[in-house]
């Protein structure tokens, strides 16, 4: 579990760069964090790791992140990315820790979900801030 957390922290902090291609799409790909990792990081920030973090917990957190952040879909080959509009995700059910969203209607599933590292960093910081004591309970 500690190795997974280290890997996710590396993803969040931007420690892994695979390519030095100067084009914008490659830069965007480098700045994305896969949704399962993003959901896990956000969940740990919000609730800690006292309990087992199930795929259902991560699915719920992925759904919440999709409501807060701009979401992208990375192609299966990992070479292209597109922005997913919020209306595209409406009515979707998240699976595999947020890696894929499926629909009950005839829409095709969307996979390869990811969010920008900087936006995730801000969301994680906000989640951490919600856990801080407000100071109202101090003895005078």
N, C-alpha and C positions, 0 to 999 in steps of 0.2 A: 504494500500500500504506500509506503514511504517513497519508493521509486516512482510510482505513478504520480504522486503529488509533486515530486521534483520535476518530472517530465512536464506536467501541466504548468508548474511555475515557470519553467524554461519557455514554454509556449507563450505564456502570458507576458513575460518580460522581454520576449523577442530574442532569445539566445540562439535560435536555430535559423540560419539563413542558408538556403540550398543553392541559390543561383545568383549570379551577378549581372543578369540580363538587365539592361537599363530601361526597358519599356514599362509603361504604366501598368499593364495587366500583370506582369510578373511581380512588380512592386506590390500591387494589391494582393496577389496570391500570398506573398511573403508576410503581409500584415494581417492575414486572417487566422483566426483560431477556430478549429472545428467545433461545432456546436456541442458534441458530447463532452469535450474537455472544458468548454466555456461554461456549460451547465454545471459540471462538477465543481469547478472553481467558485462559481457564484453560490452554489449550495453550501459549500464549506465555509465561505465567507459569511453567509447569512446564519447558518445553524451549527457550524462546527462539525467535528467528525466523531462525536460521542456515540452515535448510532451507525448502524449499517446504512450506507447510502445506496438505495436500490435504483434500478433503471426507471422505476415509476417516479421517484423523487427527481431524477435528472430530466425525465420527460416533462414534468410539471415546471421545473426551472427553465427548461428550454422554451416552453410556451411563454413564460413570463418574460424572458429575455427578448423574444421575438416581438413582444408588445412594446418594449423599451428601446430596442436598438435596431439599426439598419441590418438587415439579414441578406446574405449572399448565398448563392448556390454554386459550388465548384463542380465542374464537369467530372465525370468518372475518370477521365484520363489525367485530371489535375492540371490541365494546360489552359483552361478558360474558366471565366467566372462571370456571373451575371447577378445583378441586384434583384432580390425578390421583393415585390411590392406587398405591403401588409394585407391588401385584399386577396392576394393569392393564397395566403395562409389561413384565411377565415374558414372556419368549419373543419380545419385539419386536426388530425390526431397524431401526436408525436410518438415515435417509436425509437427503440435502440438508443436511448439516452439523448434523443434529440437529433440523431443523425439523419432521420427521414421523417417526413410528414405525409400521411396518407389521408385520403378523403373517402367518405361514404358515397358520394355521387360519382359521376363518370370522369372526374378530373384525374389526371395522371399524378402519381406520387412525386414529391420533390425530395431529392436526396442531396447529400454533400453540403448541408447547411453549415454556415460559418458566420462569424461576426468579426468586426475589426478589433484588433488588439487594444488600441487606445480607448475605444468605446467600452470594451469589456472592462478595462482597467478602471474607468470612471464608474461603471455600474458596480463593480466589486468594492470600490472605495465607498460608494453610497451605502451598500449593504453593510459594510463594516461599521459605518457611522451610525446606522440604525441600532446597532447592538451596544453602543457606548452609553454609559449612564448619563443622565441629563444633569445631575447635580441637585435636583430638587429634593432628594431624600437626605441631604446632609443635615447633620445635627448642628444647631446654631450655638 
